[in-house]
């Protein structure tokens, strides 16, 4: 391609560290990144015991990250991950324990009937009502996260989708929905059913007058989507406040937003972003692995 020409969107040249070039024609950027030998890759497990230990470690780390980012609101909020051997059950935080005190040893496992199978702490009934239905309706969702974080709550009150205002928000472009049927604290399974149906095939859902909910094909991806979406809500609120002066924001066009989503909104990208936070957390709060 002539260097003086503007590259088309389906043509991408990436300069690698070894000075080689990767030409990308129509493939997803996730495939390109994963095929690069120096890029880290998700672990492959040889047995369910190893995979269970890994998921529980990442889950405990996710709670600590939520605490560090200020997503805690008393005892509200929950992240769940399926058990690899018994996928109709999931691991979740012990009810009444602060996010900042969650560790591997105090996680509990419950089944689709709300029976605690492992662990000595009680189960958050709202967590069961919502997450059990999500895991049932979305077999591809290994993990689900919901909290009452500040900016997610604020933006949810509008009952509107996020706009594609920047690269980060494009990760959610046409891949999140709005649930506008808030009916109080979700103790009833019917509420969880309705939320799960509103989630559909999306990676995220804005619960009107409630907060945010994200899912992922891995616990790492799921937690990262929540962290990123909360920040996108903060930016959206800032932009809306600035727009009150009469200067309206310019959205990313649809074609560009979709191309951007294929990069920053891929499962691999979500896993990779979490990995960086996990390594930092491990050096600062290694006790979550106890």
Secondary structure as UniProt FT lines:
FT   TURN            3..4
FT   TURN            9..10
FT   STRAND          11..15
FT   TURN            17..18
FT   STRAND          21..25
FT   HELIX           29..34
FT   TURN            37..38
FT   HELIX           48..68
FT   TURN            69..70
FT   TURN            74..75
FT   STRAND          78..82
FT   TURN            87..88
FT   STRAND          89..92
FT   TURN            95..96
FT   HELIX           99..101
FT   HELIX           104..106
FT   STRAND          108..111
FT   TURN            112..113
FT   STRAND          116..118
FT   HELIX           125..137
FT   TURN            139..140
FT   STRAND          143..147
FT   HELIX           150..156
FT   TURN            157..159
FT   TURN            167..168
FT   HELIX           169..172
FT   TURN            173..174
FT   STRAND          176..179
FT   HELIX           189..199
FT   TURN            200..201
FT   STRAND          204..207
FT   TURN            208..210
FT   STRAND          211..216
FT   HELIX           219..243
FT   TURN            244..245
FT   HELIX           254..264
FT   HELIX           267..284
FT   HELIX           286..289
//
